[in-house]
Amino acid sequence: TGTYTDSLRNYLNCDSIITTNLTVSFSQPDLGKDRGICFGTTLFLTPGNFTTYLWQDGSIKNSYPAIATGQYWVTVTNQYGCKASDTMNIVAIDTLPVNFLPADSSLCRGNTVSINMVGYSKYLWSTGSTVSFIGIKKPGTYTLLITDNNGCLGYDSLNIFYYNCSAVWIPNAFTPNANRLNEIFKPIFPAPVSNYKMQIWSRWGIQVFETSNSSIGWDGRYKAEPQGTGVFIYLITFNSIDGIAEKRTGTITLLR
């Protein structure tokens, strides 16, 4: 490329000066912008169509498989022997966690396993759901394919097991003495129940407590007054996870 000047003389001995601007067009190699690649994948660098190639490690192929961070460069030659180079940096490799779902779970039938995988751009559960949250109520293997903001993919799975548990477990004593241990009397349900009600009476037939909320227990008080050590009678009714009406009666010992 440049400006070229030549002098010509004809048969009459006249001179002429000719100036020519010559531009040699040569496509430049282009490896692309600096970027990161996903862990475990290969980025093939292709500078374009040329006659010869020379990569940073001596390779002479027309493409180069980049699998790690670092600087990559290539010098190319066209059919006229013109040379040019380009450089590209892989600045970071995006790494998704290998195991991002919770561990396998075994729990009582009727409970829900709630999982919320925030922080990714796309989700695809084995259930077909495409949102970050899932509530699992049935046994089985559940898988999730995630895509992060760099387009990298991650895959994980977990197993959920359900088994039949006792409908309710009821303690036989409690100690409401302000030491934050065993302060409240209430039944423990391994699985959700409905139509719950608990009533408690003293030995003299006085009803000292009643609730329809299974998360609320008796603190040993009646009309805000602490009750003394003694035996109390309870009646607990509820519908199990299968909708079966259940009833439990017995005694609870209050210790101070």
C-alpha positions in Angstrom: 0.0 0.0 0.0 1.3 3.5 -0.9 1.8 6.1 -3.6 3.9 5.3 -6.6 5.2 7.8 -9.2 6.7 7.0 -12.7 8.0 9.2 -15.6 7.2 8.3 -19.2 8.7 9.8 -22.4 7.0 9.3 -25.9 8.7 9.2 -29.3 8.4 13.0 -29.6 10.5 13.3 -26.4 7.7 14.6 -24.3 7.7 13.7 -20.6 4.7 12.6 -18.5 4.6 11.9 -14.8 2.1 9.4 -13.6 1.2 9.0 -9.9 -0.7 6.0 -8.7 -2.2 5.3 -5.3 -2.0 1.6 -4.7 -4.0 -0.1 -1.9 -3.4 -3.7 -1.1 -6.4 -5.2 0.6 -5.5 -7.8 3.3 -8.1 -9.3 5.6 -7.0 -9.2 9.2 -7.2 -12.2 11.6 -9.9 -11.8 14.2 -10.0 -14.0 17.3 -12.7 -12.0 18.9 -12.9 -10.1 22.2 -11.4 -11.2 25.5 -13.9 -13.5 27.2 -14.4 -16.3 29.7 -15.5 -19.8 29.0 -17.6 -22.3 30.9 -15.8 -24.9 33.0 -15.4 -28.2 31.2 -16.0 -26.7 27.7 -13.7 -25.9 24.8 -13.7 -22.6 22.9 -12.4 -23.0 19.3 -10.5 -19.9 18.1 -10.9 -19.3 14.4 -9.0 -16.3 12.9 -10.5 -16.6 9.4 -9.4 -18.0 6.0 -5.7 -17.7 5.4 -2.9 -19.8 3.8 -0.8 -20.5 6.9 -1.3 -20.3 10.7 1.1 -20.2 13.6 -0.3 -20.3 17.1 1.4 -19.4 20.4 2.4 -23.1 21.0 3.6 -23.8 17.5 0.3 -25.3 16.3 -0.3 -24.7 12.6 -4.0 -25.6 12.3 -6.7 -23.2 11.1 -8.4 -23.3 14.5 -7.2 -23.7 18.1 -9.0 -25.4 21.1 -8.8 -23.1 24.1 -9.6 -24.8 27.4 -7.9 -22.7 30.1 -7.3 -19.1 31.0 -4.4 -17.3 29.4 -3.4 -15.4 26.3 -3.8 -16.9 22.9 -2.3 -15.4 19.7 -1.9 -16.4 16.0 0.1 -15.2 13.1 -1.4 -15.8 9.7 -0.1 -15.5 6.1 -2.2 -15.0 3.0 -1.6 -16.2 -0.5 0.6 -13.2 -1.3 2.9 -13.8 1.7 1.5 -11.0 3.8 1.5 -11.6 7.6 -0.7 -10.3 10.4 -1.4 -11.3 14.0 -4.2 -11.1 16.6 -4.4 -11.8 20.3 -7.2 -12.9 22.6 -7.3 -13.4 26.4 -9.4 -15.8 28.3 -9.7 -13.8 31.5 -11.8 -16.2 33.6 -13.4 -19.6 33.5 -16.9 -19.5 34.9 -17.4 -22.3 37.5 -20.8 -23.5 38.5 -21.0 -25.7 41.7 -21.0 -29.4 41.0 -23.6 -30.1 43.7 -26.0 -27.2 44.2 -29.2 -29.0 45.2 -29.8 -30.1 48.9 -28.9 -33.6 50.0 -31.3 -36.5 49.5 -34.2 -36.3 52.1 -36.3 -38.8 53.9 -39.3 -37.5 55.7 -42.8 -38.3 56.9 -45.5 -38.5 54.3 -47.4 -35.3 54.1 -44.5 -32.9 54.5 -43.2 -30.6 51.7 -39.6 -30.2 50.6 -39.2 -26.6 49.6 -36.2 -25.6 47.4 -35.4 -22.1 46.1 -32.4 -21.9 43.8 -32.0 -18.1 43.3 -29.1 -16.4 41.5 -29.3 -18.1 38.0 -30.8 -16.8 34.8 -32.7 -19.9 33.7 -34.2 -23.0 35.3 -35.6 -26.3 34.1 -36.8 -28.9 36.6 -37.7 -32.5 35.7 -41.3 -31.5 36.5 -41.2 -29.1 33.6 -41.2 -26.0 35.9 -39.0 -23.1 34.8 -38.9 -21.1 38.0 -36.4 -21.1 40.8 -38.8 -22.5 43.5 -40.2 -26.0 43.8 -42.3 -27.6 46.5 -42.0 -31.4 46.5 -44.7 -33.5 48.0 -44.2 -36.8 46.2 -41.3 -39.3 46.4 -38.9 -39.6 43.4 -35.8 -38.3 41.8 -35.9 -34.6 40.9 -33.4 -33.0 38.5 -32.5 -29.3 37.8 -30.7 -27.8 34.8 -29.6 -24.2 35.5 -28.1 -21.6 33.3 -26.0 -18.8 34.8 -25.6 -15.3 33.5 -22.6 -16.3 31.3 -24.6 -19.0 29.6 -22.9 -21.9 31.4 -25.0 -24.9 32.3 -25.1 -26.9 35.5 -27.0 -30.1 36.3 -27.8 -31.8 39.6 -30.4 -34.1 41.1 -31.8 -35.2 44.5 -33.9 -38.1 45.8 -36.9 -37.6 48.0 -38.2 -40.5 50.1 -41.5 -40.5 52.1 -42.5 -43.0 54.7 -45.5 -43.5 57.0 -45.0 -42.0 60.5 -47.1 -42.1 63.6 -49.9 -39.5 63.4 -48.8 -37.8 66.6 -46.4 -38.0 69.5 -47.6 -36.7 72.9 -45.2 -36.1 75.8 -46.3 -37.2 79.3 -44.7 -34.4 81.4 -43.4 -30.8 81.1 -41.6 -28.3 83.4 -42.7 -24.7 83.0 -40.1 -23.3 85.3 -38.6 -20.5 83.1 -35.4 -22.4 82.3 -36.4 -22.5 78.6 -36.4 -26.3 78.6 -39.6 -28.3 78.2 -41.6 -25.2 79.0 -44.7 -25.9 76.8 -47.0 -28.9 76.5 -48.2 -29.6 73.0 -48.3 -32.7 70.7 -45.8 -33.2 67.9 -47.1 -33.9 64.5 -44.7 -35.4 61.9 -47.0 -34.4 59.1 -49.6 -31.6 58.7 -53.0 -32.1 60.3 -56.4 -30.3 60.0 -59.4 -29.6 62.2 -57.1 -29.6 65.2 -58.3 -29.0 68.8 -56.7 -29.5 72.2 -58.5 -29.2 75.6 -57.0 -29.6 79.0 -58.7 -30.1 82.4 -57.6 -30.2 86.0 -58.3 -33.1 88.3 -61.4 -31.2 89.5 -62.9 -30.9 86.0 -61.9 -27.2 85.4 -60.9 -26.5 81.8 -57.6 -24.7 82.0 -56.7 -24.5 78.4 -58.1 -24.8 74.8 -56.6 -24.1 71.4 -57.3 -24.8 67.7 -53.8 -24.0 66.6 -51.4 -27.0 66.6 -48.4 -24.7 66.9 -49.6 -23.3 70.3 -49.2 -25.3 73.5 -50.1 -24.9 77.1 -47.6 -23.0 79.3 -49.0 -24.3 82.6 -51.1 -21.2 83.4 -54.8 -20.8 84.0 -56.2 -17.2 83.9 -52.5 -16.0 83.9 -51.8 -17.9 87.1 -49.1 -20.6 87.2 -50.6 -24.0 88.1 -48.9 -26.1 90.7 -47.4 -29.5 90.3 -50.1 -32.0 89.4 -51.7 -34.2 86.8 -54.0 -32.8 84.1 -56.2 -34.5 81.6 -56.1 -33.7 77.8 -58.3 -34.4 74.8 -56.8 -33.9 71.4 -58.8 -34.2 68.1 -57.6 -33.8 64.5 -57.8 -35.0 61.0 -54.7 -36.9 59.8 -53.0 -36.4 56.4 -55.4 -39.0 55.0 -58.4 -37.0 56.3 -59.2 -39.6 59.0 -60.6 -38.2 62.2 -58.3 -39.0 65.1 -58.7 -38.6 68.9 -56.1 -38.9 71.7 -56.8 -38.7 75.4 -54.5 -39.1 78.4 -52.8 -37.3 81.2 -49.9 -34.8 81.4 -47.9 -34.2 84.5 -46.9 -30.6 85.3 -43.7 -30.4 87.3 -42.2 -27.4 89.0 
